[in-house]
Amino acid sequence: MNARIPLLASLAASFALTGCVNNPMRSYDAELTETVTQVRQGQLQQAVDVLEKNNKPALSVGSKDGKSNADNYDLLYFMEKGELLKLKQDFPGSRDAWLSADEKVRVWEDEVRTNPDKLLGDVGSFLVNDRVRRYDGQDYEKVFLSTTLALDHILLGNFADARIEMKKTYERETLIKQFREKEYDKIEEDASKNGIKTDTSVLGKNGYPLAELETPEVRQLKNGYQNAFAHYLAGYYFEMTGEYSLSEPGYRNALMLKPDSKMIKDKLERVGRNPAGANQTDVLFVIEAGFAPAWKSVTIPLPIPINKQWVATPLSFPVLKAVEPRVTMPASIRAAGKDLPVETLVNVDAMAHRMLKDQLPGILGRTMVRAVLKSAVQYQAQKQAGPVGGIVAAVATVATEQADERSWRTLPERLAIARTILPQGENTLEFQTPQGTYRTTVNIGPRMAVIPIRLTGGTVYVQQPDPAIFAGLPMISEPEPAVPARKSKAPVRKSKKATPQ
């Protein structure tokens, strides 16, 4: 029997399984649309219930203690659950969900380090569909996971664990960069063997919205996975602990990723100059707005070499669509009677578009190689099993030719910060939303304070960590005396990039 014929059964099986909750052909976008709607309406428990219902394993293997086995769930389940529990102010539950997600990302990282050929030669994605691949997270999601974990650890007072996550952010960024370079080379090699070019301009000529990947916000990004807030948070944390040799590199890395940021520039010039006085605290507001864009599948007809002839073949590719209605980030917030400017450090929508732009040649190569292989399968099926075999192969091919829609949908679309000095104790916080003025009180404790705010377009969530936990913040060194501000025309002193230990 021809070696390609077993693929016919694989294609047919994938088609038959469509609709099963554990089947990769499920519509993740449709499921998460329901969850996002619940979050907008302030119905967090219902959102969690929907997530649990949609991710209930068909075949569950329980652990010895009677609790659910993490192996029964995929990466996205834990990513989404961690965000929902954070909004509920269940910080321990949120942390645990994200730790489970992180374990799954670390499996990918270990494979990159020890056996990258296994990931680079994922045959299943070539023969069937990108959606059959184990979901390892979009690159920006992997880094964001470390960022959210670091923030959760800070809100829980787990400062040693927060330091570990900050260090891991640097390591994860480096690993992603190295892997993507190897992946690109491998795809180019495979495409060349099959007589295929990975020039994405052919997509634009056939109706793909390439212009959406070339906006100014997308082009100005260094890459599609590093985010400035991760490094700013490290700078803020180490400044609050008096570790200025680690704080400065954090701010400097953030500025490299967001070079037009006035807040980061101002802070970098004043590292070690904490103006908080007695009974005052340096407060960082972390404002998140909206939801990450949805990944959709579009079909584009492209010429494919089939049986030594170029045939226009409908192929599916991912595009990004904003979640409507989009949520406006407030220009300022008012705390204790002071108006504080709000500055966006992370645009997840732009990051997703930049990542798609960078990976589109690879996606094009995999998709076209897959089309060539599928056409050979269909030809062999018809040759050996007659017209019926050809029809089954054709139906299965169409059913499985859809772009991967999976992504961390409860991530915010944008993340911004505001920072000020506030008196310890209760302070009034207010800002404008499309629904009117939102007003609440925040309780500020000693040493430092991080106040997360999430705007969803229907409900505002303000997380209130226990202010007493920051009293236990480690002070590594005594505060340094005030450092004179650098003159604007003087060259910036270069320092070796320090990595938090």
C-alpha positions in Angstrom: 0.0 0.0 0.0 1.2 3.5 -0.8 2.8 5.2 2.3 0.4 8.2 1.9 -2.8 6.2 2.1 -2.9 6.0 5.9 -3.3 9.7 5.9 -6.8 9.2 4.3 -8.0 7.6 7.5 -6.4 10.4 9.6 -8.2 13.0 7.6 -11.5 11.2 7.7 -11.2 10.7 11.5 -10.5 14.4 12.1 -13.6 15.2 10.0 -15.7 12.8 11.9 -14.6 14.2 15.3 -15.6 17.7 14.4 -17.7 19.0 17.3 -16.1 17.0 20.1 -14.9 19.1 22.9 -11.4 17.6 22.8 -11.2 17.8 19.0 -8.8 20.4 17.6 -11.4 21.3 14.9 -13.7 22.8 17.6 -14.4 26.5 17.2 -12.4 28.1 20.0 -13.4 31.6 18.8 -17.1 30.8 19.3 -16.6 29.4 22.7 -14.6 32.3 24.0 -17.0 34.9 22.6 -19.5 33.6 25.1 -17.0 33.8 27.9 -15.9 37.4 27.0 -19.6 38.4 26.9 -20.0 37.2 30.5 -16.9 39.1 31.6 -18.3 42.3 30.1 -21.5 41.9 32.0 -19.7 41.3 35.3 -20.8 37.7 35.5 -17.5 36.2 36.4 -18.7 33.0 38.0 -20.9 32.3 34.9 -17.8 33.0 32.7 -15.8 30.4 34.7 -18.7 27.9 34.4 -18.8 28.4 30.7 -15.1 27.8 30.5 -15.3 24.6 32.5 -18.2 23.4 30.4 -16.4 23.9 27.2 -13.2 22.3 28.5 -14.6 19.2 30.2 -12.5 16.3 29.0 -14.2 13.6 27.2 -12.0 11.0 28.9 -11.1 12.2 32.4 -8.2 10.7 34.3 -8.4 11.8 37.9 -5.5 12.2 40.2 -5.0 10.2 43.4 -6.3 13.0 45.6 -9.5 13.2 43.6 -8.7 16.6 42.1 -8.7 17.2 38.3 -5.5 16.1 36.6 -3.8 19.0 34.8 -3.0 16.7 31.9 -6.7 16.6 31.0 -6.6 20.3 30.1 -4.8 22.3 27.6 -2.7 25.4 27.9 -5.5 27.8 27.0 -7.8 26.5 29.6 -5.3 27.5 32.4 -4.5 30.8 30.7 -8.1 31.8 30.5 -9.0 30.5 34.0 -6.1 32.4 35.5 -7.4 35.7 34.1 -11.0 35.1 35.2 -9.9 34.2 38.7 -7.7 37.3 38.9 -10.7 39.5 38.0 -12.6 37.7 40.9 -9.7 38.7 43.2 -8.9 35.0 43.7 -5.2 35.7 43.5 -4.1 32.2 44.8 -6.4 30.5 42.4 -5.2 32.7 39.6 -1.6 32.0 40.4 -2.2 28.3 40.5 -3.9 28.3 37.2 -1.1 30.2 35.6 1.5 28.0 37.2 -0.2 25.0 35.5 -0.1 27.0 32.2 3.5 27.7 32.8 4.3 24.1 33.3 2.9 23.4 29.8 5.0 26.2 28.3 8.1 24.8 30.0 7.5 21.5 28.1 7.8 23.5 24.9 10.9 25.3 26.2 12.6 22.0 27.2 11.9 20.6 23.7 13.4 23.7 22.1 16.5 23.3 24.2 16.9 19.5 23.9 15.1 18.4 20.7 14.2 21.4 18.5 13.9 19.1 15.5 10.8 17.5 17.0 9.0 20.9 17.0 10.5 22.0 13.6 9.4 18.7 12.0 5.8 18.6 13.3 4.5 16.3 10.5 0.9 16.5 11.7 0.7 20.2 10.9 1.9 19.6 7.4 -0.4 16.7 6.6 -3.6 17.8 8.3 -3.8 21.3 9.8 -2.0 23.7 12.1 -4.9 23.2 14.5 -3.9 19.6 15.2 -0.6 20.8 16.6 -0.3 20.9 20.4 -1.0 24.5 21.3 2.1 26.0 22.9 0.9 29.5 23.0 1.5 32.5 20.8 4.9 34.0 21.4 3.5 37.2 23.0 1.3 34.9 25.3 4.3 33.0 26.6 6.0 36.2 27.7 2.7 37.7 29.0 2.3 34.6 31.1 5.5 35.3 32.9 4.5 38.9 33.4 1.1 38.1 34.8 2.6 35.5 37.1 5.1 38.0 38.4 2.3 40.5 39.1 0.2 37.8 40.9 3.2 36.9 43.1 3.6 40.6 44.0 -0.1 40.9 44.8 0.2 37.8 47.1 3.4 39.0 48.7 5.4 36.1 47.2 8.3 38.4 46.4 11.0 35.6 45.9 8.7 34.0 43.3 8.1 37.3 41.6 11.9 37.7 41.2 12.1 34.3 39.6 9.4 35.2 37.0 11.2 38.5 36.2 14.4 36.6 35.5 12.4 34.0 33.5 11.0 36.7 31.3 14.5 37.5 30.0 15.3 33.8 29.4 11.9 33.2 27.7 12.4 36.1 25.3 15.8 34.8 24.3 14.6 31.3 23.7 11.7 32.4 21.5 14.1 34.5 19.4 16.4 31.5 18.9 13.7 29.1 18.0 11.9 31.3 15.5 15.2 31.8 13.6 15.6 28.0 13.3 12.0 27.5 12.4 12.2 30.0 9.5 15.2 28.3 8.1 13.5 24.9 8.3 10.3 26.1 6.6 12.4 27.7 3.8 14.2 24.4 3.3 11.0 22.3 3.2 9.3 24.8 0.8 12.3 24.8 -1.5 12.1 20.9 -1.7 8.5 21.2 -2.8 9.1 23.9 -5.4 7.2 26.5 -3.2 8.1 30.1 -2.5 7.1 31.7 0.8 6.8 35.3 -0.6 3.7 36.6 1.2 3.0 39.2 -1.6 1.1 36.4 -3.4 -1.4 36.5 -0.6 -2.0 40.2 -0.9 -2.5 39.8 -4.6 -5.3 37.3 -3.9 -7.2 39.3 -1.3 -5.4 38.8 2.0 -5.3 42.0 4.1 -1.6 42.5 4.2 -2.0 46.2 4.9 -3.3 45.4 8.4 0.2 44.0 9.1 1.9 47.2 8.0 0.4 49.9 10.2 2.7 52.3 12.0 1.9 50.7 15.4 2.9 47.3 14.0 6.0 48.5 12.2 7.4 50.4 15.2 7.5 47.2 17.3 10.8 45.5 17.7 9.2 42.1 17.5 5.9 40.4 18.4 6.6 38.9 21.8 8.5 41.3 24.1 6.4 43.8 26.1 7.6 46.9 27.8 5.5 46.5 30.9 7.2 43.3 31.9 10.5 45.2 32.1 9.0 48.3 33.6 7.4 46.1 36.4 10.9 44.7 37.1 12.3 48.2 37.2 9.6 49.3 39.6 10.0 46.3 41.9 13.7 46.5 42.2 13.6 50.3 42.7 11.2 49.7 45.6 13.6 47.2 47.2 16.6 49.5 46.7 18.3 47.3 44.1 19.1 50.1 41.7 21.6 48.1 39.8 18.7 45.9 38.7 16.1 48.6 38.5 17.9 50.6 35.9 18.3 47.8 33.4 14.6 47.0 33.8 13.6 50.6 32.9 16.2 50.7 30.1 14.9 47.5 28.5 11.4 48.9 28.7 12.5 52.1 27.0 14.1 50.1 24.1 10.7 48.5 23.5 8.8 51.7 24.0 11.2 54.5 23.0 8.6 57.2 22.9 7.5 56.7 26.5 7.8 59.9 28.6 7.1 58.0 31.8 9.9 55.5 31.3 12.4 58.2 30.2 11.6 60.3 33.3 11.9 57.4 35.6 15.2 56.2 34.0 16.7 59.6 34.8 15.6 59.4 38.4 16.4 55.9 39.5 17.0 55.9 43.2 15.2 59.2 43.8 12.1 58.1 45.5 10.1 61.2 46.6 7.8 59.3 48.9 8.0 60.8 52.4 6.8 59.6 55.8 3.4 57.8 55.6 3.5 58.0 51.8 3.8 55.3 49.2 4.9 55.0 45.5 1.8 53.6 43.8 1.7 51.9 40.4 -1.7 51.6 38.7 -1.8 48.9 36.0 -4.8 49.7 33.7 -5.9 47.0 31.2 -8.6 47.7 28.6 -10.5 45.5 26.2 -9.7 42.0 25.0 -7.0 40.6 22.8 -7.9 40.2 19.1 -9.6 37.1 17.8 -7.9 34.8 15.3 -10.1 34.0 12.3 -9.7 31.7 9.3 -10.0 33.1 5.8 -9.8 31.2 2.5 -7.5 32.5 -0.3 -7.2 30.7 -3.7 -3.5 30.2 -4.5 -1.7 28.5 -7.4 -0.3 25.1 -6.2 1.9 22.7 -8.2 -0.3 19.6 -8.4 0.6 16.7 -10.6 3.1 18.9 -12.4 0.4 21.5 -13.1 -0.3 24.8 -11.4 -3.9 24.6 -10.0 -5.8 27.4 -8.2 -6.4 25.8 -4.8 -8.5 27.4 -1.9 -6.3 27.5 1.2 -6.9 28.9 4.7 -4.9 31.5 6.5 -5.3 33.3 9.9 -6.3 36.9 10.2 -6.8 39.0 13.2 -10.1 40.7 14.1 -10.6 43.2 17.0 -13.2 42.2 19.6 -16.0 44.7 19.2 -16.9 47.0 20.8 -13.4 48.2 21.4 -12.7 49.7 24.9 -11.2 53.2 25.1 -8.3 53.7 27.5 -8.8 56.7 29.7 -6.3 59.6 29.1 -6.0 60.1 32.9 -7.1 58.9 36.3 -7.7 60.9 39.4 -6.3 59.7 42.7 -6.6 61.6 46.0 -7.5 64.8 44.0 -4.5 64.5 41.6 -4.9 64.0 37.9 -2.5 61.3 36.7 -1.6 60.8 33.0 -2.2 57.3 31.7 0.4 56.0 29.2 0.0 52.8 27.2 3.0 50.5 27.3 1.6 47.4 25.6 -0.6 47.1 22.6 -1.5 43.4 22.4 -3.4 44.0 19.2 -0.3 45.4 17.5 1.9 42.7 19.0 -0.4 40.0 17.6 -0.3 41.6 14.1 3.5 41.9 14.3 3.9 38.3 15.3 1.5 37.2 12.5 3.5 39.4 10.0 6.8 37.7 11.1 5.4 34.2 11.0 3.2 34.5 7.9 6.0 33.3 5.5 6.2 30.1 7.7 2.4 29.7 7.7 2.3 30.2 4.0 5.0 27.5 3.5 3.3 25.0 5.8 -0.1 25.5 4.1 1.2 25.2 0.6 3.3 22.1 1.4 0.2 20.6 3.0 -1.9 21.3 -0.1 0.7 19.5 -2.3 0.7 16.5 0.0 -3.1 16.4 0.3 -3.5 16.5 -3.5 -1.2 13.5 -3.7 -3.3 11.7 -1.1 -6.5 12.4 -3.0 -4.9 11.2 -6.2 -3.7 8.0 -4.6 -7.0 7.4 -2.9 -8.9 7.7 -6.1 -6.4 5.6 -7.9 -6.5 2.7 -5.4 -10.0 3.0 -3.9 -11.9 4.4 -6.9 -14.3 7.4 -7.0 -15.6 6.8 -3.5 -12.1 7.0 -2.0 -11.4 10.2 -3.9 -14.6 11.8 -2.7 -13.9 10.8 1.0 -10.4 12.3 0.7 -11.7 15.4 -0.9 -14.4 16.0 1.8 -11.9 15.3 4.6 -9.4 17.7 3.0 -11.9 20.5 2.8 -13.1 19.9 6.4 -9.6 20.0 7.9 -8.4 23.0 5.9 -9.0 25.7 8.4 -6.5 28.1 10.0 -5.8 27.9 13.7 -8.1 30.1 15.7 -6.7 29.4 19.1 -5.4 32.3 21.3 -5.6 33.7 24.8 -8.7 35.7 24.4 -9.2 37.2 27.9 -5.9 39.0 27.6 -6.4 42.7 27.5 -6.1 44.6 24.2 -4.0 47.3 25.8 -2.1 47.7 29.0 -1.2 51.1 30.4 0.3 52.6 33.6 -0.1 55.6 35.9 2.2 56.3 38.8 2.2 58.7 41.7 2.9 59.2 45.4 -0.2 58.8 47.7 -0.7 59.0 51.4 -1.1 55.7 53.1 -4.7 54.7 54.0 -7.9 55.1 51.9 -7.8 57.3 48.8 -10.5 58.1 46.3 -9.9 56.9 42.8 -12.0 57.9 39.8 -11.8 58.0 36.0 -14.1 58.3 33.0 -15.6 55.3 31.2 -18.2 55.2 28.3 -20.8 54.5 31.0 -19.8 57.6 33.0 -17.5 58.4 35.9 -16.3 55.4 37.8 -15.4 56.1 41.5 -14.1 53.9 44.2 -11.6 53.9 47.1 -8.3 52.2 47.3 -6.4 51.3 50.5 -2.7 52.1 50.2 -0.3 50.3 52.5 3.4 51.0 53.2 6.5 50.6 51.0 4.8 50.1 47.6 1.4 49.4 46.1 0.2 47.9 42.8 -3.4 48.5 41.8 -4.6 46.5 38.8 -7.7 48.0 36.9 -9.5 46.2 34.1 -11.9 48.0 31.7 -14.1 45.6 29.7 -16.5 48.0 28.1 -19.3 47.0 30.4 -17.8 46.3 33.8 -14.9 47.8 35.6 -12.8 45.5 37.8 -10.4 47.1 40.4 -8.3 44.5 42.2 -7.5 45.3 45.8 -4.6 43.3 47.2 -4.1 43.3 51.0 -2.0 46.4 51.6 -0.3 44.8 54.6 1.6 42.4 52.4 3.9 45.1 51.1 5.1 45.8 54.6 7.1 42.6 54.2 8.8 43.8 51.0 12.5 43.0 51.3 14.8 46.0 51.4 18.1 44.7 50.0 20.0 48.0 50.6 19.4 51.3 52.3 18.0 53.9 50.0 20.7 55.8 48.1 21.0 59.6 48.4 19.3 61.6 45.8 21.1 61.3 42.4 21.4 64.6 40.4 19.3 64.4 37.3 21.3 63.8 34.1 21.6 66.8 31.8 19.5 66.2 28.7 22.5 66.6 26.3 24.9 64.5 28.2 25.5 61.0 26.9 23.7 58.3 28.9 26.1 56.2 30.9 26.2 52.7 29.6 26.0 49.9 32.1 26.0 46.1 31.7 22.6 44.6 31.6 22.0 43.0 35.0 19.8 39.9 35.3 17.8 39.5 38.5 18.8 36.5 40.6 
